[in-house]
Amino acid sequence: MSTLKVGAIRGVSASSDAITVANDGTASAKLTSINNGQLSGFRNLLINGEMQVNQRITDHGVANSFNPVTGSIYTLDRWIVANKNSFDTDSAKVLKDTDSPNNFASSMKWDIGNTETPNNNQFCGIEQKIEAQNLVGLGYGTSSAKSITLSFHVKSNKTGTYCVQLMTQGSTNEYLLSEYTISSQNTWEKKTITFIGNVPNPLNNDNGAGLRIIWALTSGSDQHAAATTSWVSSTSFHATSNQVNLWDNASNNWYMTGCQLEVGEAATEYEHRSFGHELQLCQRYFYKIIGTSDDIAGFGFTTSSSDNFFNIQFPVPMRDYPTYTGSATPARFLSSNNGQDFNLNAMAINSNTTHTNPSRVTLYVSQAGTAGGLGGALHIQNQEGFLEFSAEL
């Protein structure tokens, strides 16, 4: 007689009918029972939840480099400042920091730096937008719309009540609003919030934004609303009247990491992805080439003495046709004829394709001094030149 012993498998939860053993000793497993139907690498609907990726830094990878908060800017990858009616963030900075709870290596840090009080109609916080076609499985707009659970680690020297808002974006805009409390100063605390599914209204099935998750850090009185247990129609940022003002002291700070949004009414252990996997997910929305002196950023050709074209290949197809931003850094067409310098910000995308998920673009610059029919390289002349391509939501 054959005996099949089924032991505990790390990271896999099995129900009583997860593995079926036939009379001949063969076994079959139902994949729907693994991680409650979510296979590894796909359970977390958020990207860069443990704040590993920070492509926008300009100092070549220094871990604590910062982004000065000037309006609604992107900071660490996929994380954008939620700023309404030009709240004056003054000298506030967002950093990638190494202060983090156990099992994490980095966090997002807000360093306030000055005192400010929001006007009645102002709001500021941090948010992530999720692509709508990644959310079809939530079943919004049906009787089987699924609840989702948000979990995250947070720390601040400013204790009190904070708010998180879940907002749909598309043909119908609605929100849910919940409070959480930071109880102890300078102590990492894990928070868990469950949001009910949206039965009446579906999300779009496209590459636009479907959901927005917004962490409030300050809010004027006109943006105040009650915490909700059902969906409310609105397109605005909200917090309750209990929301603290993180800007009430110049020395205030606020950290967050380990952000996970998953299907179901319970939070599971954080799903760590490899850095390479996380980077690729981020590069669908933003890709940056940072050069040093004498770097080659791409290859191209000339069609005349002044028409220079450069092909830029993306590591992954982007969400949509990107916009381009270059630094005011000298570069040149490098070939047997070196030509003349031009700045990277003088280039523009040559509109030669309208593919919805482009894997490359061609940059063009008009700069005399070359010759038609040459092949060569886009050569960065000075340190810290950069090329940015954005297809953010």
N, C-alpha and C positions, 0 to 999 in steps of 0.2 A: 504494500500500500504506500502511495506517495503522499507526503505531507508538505504543504506550502506554508511557510511562516512569513507573515507580513509584519514588518517592524515599522517603527516610527521613522519617517523620512523628514529631515530638517527642511522647514519652509513649506511643507505640504500638509494641509488638513484634509482628512478623508472622512466621509460619512460612512454609515454602515453599509450602504450599497455602492460605495465608490469602487470597490474591487470585487469582481464576480469570478468565482472559481468553478470551472466546469467539471463534469465527472471524469474527464480524461486528464485532469490536473492542470490544464491551461488556465490562464487568468487574463482578464481584460479590465481596463480601468476607464472610468468615465471622466473625461477631462473637465467637465463642468463642475466637478467637485474640488478641483485644485484651486486654492486661494479664492474660494467662493466664485468661481467662474472667471477669474482674472489671472492670466498667465504672467509669469515674472517679466518685468520690464514695461508692463502696460497698465498696471493697477493705478498708478498715480496719474491723475489727469493734469497735474501741474508740471511745468518744466523748470529745471534748475531750482528745485525746492530746497536743496541744501546749500545753495549759494556758492557753487564751485566755479561757475563760468562767469567771466567778467571781461568780455572782448573789448569793451569801449574804453578801457583804461588807456592812457597815453604814455605811460612810463615803462613800457616793456615788461609788464608782468609783476611789478612790485605788489606784494600781497595786500598792503594796506593803502593802496592808492585810492583816491576819492573822486566822486563826481559832485561838484558844487550844484546844489539844487536851484535851478533857474527855470521855474515853471514846470510844465508837464514833460519832463525829460525821461528817457530810459536810463537806468542806472546799471546794476548787474543785469545780465541777460534775462530777458522776458519780464523784468520788473520795471514798471513805469510809475512815476510820481503822479498821483491823482490830485490835481490842483485846480480849484474852481475860483473864478473871478480874481485871478492874479494875487492870491495870498502871498504876502512878502515873506518868503522863506529865509531871506537875509543871508546870513553866513552859514546856513545849515549845509551839511555834507553827508553823502552816503558813501560808506566804505565797505569793501570786502574785508572782514575781520577774522582773526583766528580764534577769538573768544567764542566758544561753542560748548554745548552740553556733551555728555558722553556719547560716543559713537558718531560724532560729527567733527569735521575739521574746519569748517568756516561758517560764517554768519553774515547777514546784512546788518550794518550798524548805521543808525542815524545819529549824527553828532550835531546838536542844535546850534550852539555858538552865540546866540543872541536872543533877546526876549521879543516876542511879538504877540499881539492879540488879534484874532481874526475879526473882520467885520461881520455883520449879520449874515451876509450871503456868501461867505468864503468857507473853504474847506481844503484840507490837505491830508494826504496819506499816501499809501503805496498800494498798487494793484497789479494783478496779472489777468490778461485777457486770454481766453481759450478759444481755439478755432472751432467753429460751429460743427463742421463735419466730423470732428472727433467726439462729438457728444450725442450722436444719433442713438446710441445704446441706452441713453437715459429715458427714452420713451416719453419725453415731454409732449403734451398735447394729446395724450391717451390716458385711459383709465388705469393703466399700469405704469404710470410715471414713477420713476425710482427716486428714493431719497439718496442724498450724498452726504458724506461726512468729511469735514475739514478738521485736520489736526496740525498743530504747529508748536514749536518751542519759542518762547518769548522771554525777554529779560529787560528790565529798565530800572533806573534809579527813581523813576516817577511812578509810584504806585497809584492804584485807583481803577476806575472803569474805562474800558476801551470798547470799540465796536468793530464788527466785521459785517460787511454788506455783500450779499450775493445778488447780482443783477443780470437779467437776461438782456441781450442786445440783438436786434433784428427787426422783424415786422411788428413785434410786440415787446415793449420794454416794461419789465416788472422787477420788484426786488423783495428780498427778505432781509431783515436786520436783526442782529443778535449782539448781545453784550458778552464780554469776558472781563475778568478781574486780574490784574497783577497785584498779588497779595504782599510779596516781600521784595524789598529793594535788592537790586543787584544779584538776583537769584534766578536761575533758569527754571521756568515752569512750563509744563505741557498743557495745552488747551485743546479741547475737542468740542466741535459744534456740528450738529446734524441739521440739514436743511431738507424740508419735504419736497417731493417732486411737484412739478408744475403740470397739473392735469389739464387745465383748459387750453393752454397755448403752447404750440410746438416751437422748436427752434428751427432756424433755417438749416438746410443741408448744403452748405457751401464753404468756401474758404475765408469767409468773414468771421468776425467775432460772434460767439454764441453766448458765452458766460463771462462775467467779470467778477473777480473776488477782490474786495477793497477793504484794506485795513485802515481805519481812521486814526489820525494822530492829533487832529484839532478840527473844530467845527464851529462855525457861527450859528447863531440862534435860528436863522431862517432855514438852515439845513437840518434842524432837529426833527426827529420823528420818534414815534414809539417803537419799541422792539416788536417784531411781528411774528405771528404764528401762521399767517397765510400770505399769499402773494399780493403785493400792492402795486398799482400802476404808477410808474414814474421813470424819468430818464436822468434823475439827479442823484448826486452823492448825498448820503444821509448818515447821521449818527444820532444817538439819543442825547437828551440834555445832560446825562451823566458823564458824557465823554470828557476826558481830561484834555487840557491844552498842553501838549508836550513843549510848547514854546514859552511856557511861563517862567522858565529859568534857563539862563544861558548855558548852564552846565549839564542840562538834561541829555539823556541818550536813550536809545531804544534799539534792541537787537531782536532779530528773528531768524530762524532756520528750521529745517525739518518740516517744511510745509507739504502736506499731502492732502489731496482731494480724491476721494474714492467712492465707488458705488456701495450703498448699504448704510445701515444705521449704526455701525460700530467702526471705530478706528482700529486698523491693524498696525503691526510694526512697520516702521518706515521702510519703504522700498528703495534701497540704495542702488543707483545705477553706476556703471563705470564712468569715469570722466569723459572718455572718448564717446560713449553713447550719449551722454548729456550734451556734450559740445555739438554733436551732429544735430540733435533735436533743436538746439538754439540756432544753428546756422541755417535752418530753414527760414528763419525770420531776419537774421542779421549776420553779415559776414564782414570781417575787417582784416585787411592786410596791413601789418605794421612793418615798416622797413627800417633798416639802418643804412648808414652810408654805404653806397655801392651795391645795394640790394637790387635784384631783378624781380619785378612784381608781375610780369607777364611778357608775352611775345606777340609780335605784330608785323605789320608790313606798311609800305608807303605806296600810294598811287600817283603821287606827283611830288614836286619839291616842297610842298607844304601840307599835304594831306596824310596824316599819320593815324593808323588804326592799331588797336591793341586788343587781343582776345584775353578775357579774364574768365577762367574756369572755376566754377563754384564747387566746393567739396560735396555738397548735396544740392538737389534741386530746391529752389526757393519757393516760398508760398505763392508768390505772385511776381510780376515784373518789378524789379527793385528800383529805388531811387539811388543816385550816386552822390557821394560827398568826398572831395579830396582835400588834403591839407595844402596850405600855401608853402609848399616845399618844392624846390627845383628837381626836375627830372628831364630826361631826354630820350630820344630814339637812338638806341645804341646799335650800330652796325659798322660796316666798313667806313661809312660816313657818319660821324658822331652828331652832326646837326647842331642845333642850338637848344639851350635850356628853355623849358616852360614849366610852370607850376602845375602840380597835380590837380589843383582846383580849377584849372583852365580846361580840363577834359570834361566831356559829357558822353552819356550813353548814346551810341548810334542806334537809332530805332530800326533794327533789322530783323526783329522777331517779336511776336506777340504771344508766345507760348505761355500758358498759364502757370506752368511750373518750370521756369527756365533753369537750365544747368550752366549757362554762360551768358555773358554780354560782351559786346564790342564797344570799347571806348574810343572816342575820336578827339583829336586836337588839330587845329590848324596852326602850324608852326613852320616857317620857312627855314631852309638850310639843309634839307635832306635831298633825296632824289627819288624819282618814281621807280618802282619795281624792286625795292630793297626789302629784305627780311631782317628783323632785328628784335631787340628787347626793350621793354619799358624799364629804364634804369633810374633808380632813385639816387639823387646826387648827395643829399644831406640826411643826417640822422633824424629819425622820428617822423619821416613821411608816412602818410597813411592813406588808404583807399577804403571807404565804407560803402556797403551795399545793404539797403534796408527794405524789407518787405514785411514790416511789422503790422500788426492789426490796428 
